Amino acid sequence: MATVELTADNFQSTITDNANVIIDFWAPWCGPCRSFAPTFETAAENNPGIVFAKVNTEEQQEIAAAFNIRSIPTLMIFRDQIAIYSEPGAMAASGFDQLIGQAMALDMDDVRREIAGQEAADKG
């Protein structure tokens, strides 16, 4: 599957309508972003059940600001509309494949319970 270019028009629906979304925040002038792009594209081809998307931070500044993106490339992973990973920095293909495997193996019921526990603790 080809990567999806996210904009203000399709960002929310992409997250809402897909169980698994991996986003690469990047910019055309960013050398590490350009170096990581082939790794991201290969992972997209190898994982057809996951939506791989890119946000050009130059063109979509409001999205980058909403997620407090301060360094690029930054990867974010959403599962069931929950952000489960957000870290700046490009990574080698093997590390990226390992990250994808770990993210997809997460028990989302455990994640939801942990979030609920943190929210309850914050209120208490």
PAMIDO-882569 format. One line per field, with one value per residue (C-alpha): residue number from 0; x, y, z. Coordinates in Angstrom, 2 decimals. Example, Ala and Ser with C-alpha at 12.3 -4.5 7.8 and 13.67 -1.06 7.14 Angstrom:
residues 2
num = (0; 1)
X = (12.30; 13.67)
Y = (-4.50; -1.06)
Z = (7.80; 7.14)
end
This chain:
residues 124
num = (0; 1; 2; 3; 4; 5; 6; 7; 8; 9; 10; 11; 12; 13; 14; 15; 16; 17; 18; 19; 20; 21; 22; 23; 24; 25; 26; 27; 28; 29; 30; 31; 32; 33; 34; 35; 36; 37; 38; 39; 40; 41; 42; 43; 44; 45; 46; 47; 48; 49; 50; 51; 52; 53; 54; 55; 56; 57; 58; 59; 60; 61; 62; 63; 64; 65; 66; 67; 68; 69; 70; 71; 72; 73; 74; 75; 76; 77; 78; 79; 80; 81; 82; 83; 84; 85; 86; 87; 88; 89; 90; 91; 92; 93; 94; 95; 96; 97; 98; 99; 100; 101; 102; 103; 104; 105; 106; 107; 108; 109; 110; 111; 112; 113; 114; 115; 116; 117; 118; 119; 120; 121; 122; 123)
X = (0.00; 1.29; 1.70; -1.06; -0.33; -2.12; -3.61; -5.97; -8.80; -8.08; -6.05; -8.89; -10.77; -7.58; -7.05; -10.73; -11.37; -8.28; -7.24; -3.49; -1.83; 1.88; 2.75; 6.04; 6.29; 8.87; 9.96; 11.49; 14.62; 15.35; 18.24; 17.42; 13.78; 14.82; 17.17; 14.38; 11.77; 12.78; 12.66; 9.17; 8.01; 9.37; 7.64; 4.39; 4.70; 5.48; 2.59; -0.59; -2.86; -1.41; -1.97; 1.38; 0.97; 3.19; 2.73; 4.78; 5.41; 6.11; 2.69; 0.71; 2.03; -1.24; -1.03; 2.62; 1.74; -1.22; 1.12; 3.92; 6.36; 9.68; 12.10; 11.83; 11.54; 9.12; 7.22; 3.80; 1.84; -1.91; -3.81; -7.57; -7.32; -4.84; -1.33; 0.89; 4.25; 5.77; 9.53; 11.76; 14.56; 15.05; 15.76; 17.28; 14.94; 15.51; 14.68; 11.61; 10.38; 10.89; 8.98; 6.08; 5.97; 5.95; 3.26; 1.01; 1.51; 0.28; -2.87; -5.02; -7.36; -4.32; -3.47; -7.03; -6.98; -3.65; -5.00; -8.14; -6.00; -3.83; -6.88; -8.40; -5.12; -4.96; -8.48; -7.83)
Y = (0.00; 3.45; 6.00; 8.53; 12.25; 13.69; 17.17; 19.09; 17.74; 14.02; 13.70; 13.04; 10.67; 8.69; 8.19; 7.49; 5.14; 2.92; 0.71; 1.08; 4.24; 5.05; 8.68; 10.15; 13.89; 15.22; 18.17; 18.30; 20.15; 17.59; 15.26; 12.58; 12.69; 12.03; 9.23; 7.57; 7.82; 4.58; 2.66; 4.04; 3.15; -0.41; -0.91; 0.33; -2.24; -5.02; -4.23; -3.88; -3.99; -0.75; 2.75; 4.51; 8.25; 11.29; 14.84; 17.49; 19.83; 22.74; 22.50; 21.21; 23.41; 23.25; 19.45; 19.61; 22.22; 20.20; 17.27; 19.48; 18.29; 19.97; 17.71; 15.82; 13.16; 12.17; 8.90; 8.47; 5.25; 5.17; 2.01; 2.24; 6.07; 6.06; 7.45; 4.67; 5.94; 9.30; 9.75; 11.94; 10.48; 8.28; 4.61; 1.71; -0.66; -3.46; -1.17; 0.17; -3.36; -4.30; -1.20; -2.04; -5.60; -4.43; -1.83; -4.32; -6.89; -4.53; -5.60; -2.52; -3.53; -3.27; 0.12; 1.40; 0.14; 1.90; 5.16; 4.90; 4.30; 7.33; 9.51; 8.35; 9.07; 12.55; 13.34; 11.97)
Z = (0.00; -0.84; 1.90; 2.49; 2.58; 5.60; 5.58; 7.83; 5.64; 6.05; 9.26; 11.71; 9.40; 8.74; 12.48; 13.16; 10.24; 10.62; 13.52; 12.88; 11.60; 11.54; 10.79; 9.65; 10.35; 7.88; 5.75; 2.25; 3.45; 6.21; 5.30; 7.92; 6.75; 3.15; 4.28; 6.28; 3.50; 1.67; 4.98; 5.64; 2.10; 2.36; 5.71; 4.15; 1.37; 3.85; 6.23; 4.15; 7.22; 8.55; 7.16; 6.68; 6.42; 6.07; 7.34; 5.58; 8.51; 6.18; 4.53; 7.55; 10.33; 12.27; 12.55; 13.60; 16.21; 17.51; 18.22; 19.53; 16.87; 17.67; 15.80; 12.53; 11.50; 14.25; 14.17; 15.77; 16.00; 16.61; 17.52; 17.97; 17.85; 20.77; 20.29; 21.64; 20.36; 19.53; 19.20; 17.04; 14.97; 11.96; 12.55; 10.70; 8.89; 11.41; 14.34; 12.57; 11.80; 15.45; 16.60; 14.27; 15.60; 19.21; 18.52; 16.77; 19.57; 22.30; 24.08; 23.57; 26.43; 28.74; 27.22; 27.78; 31.40; 32.00; 30.54; 32.70; 35.79; 35.02; 34.43; 37.74; 39.56; 37.98; 39.22; 42.71)
end
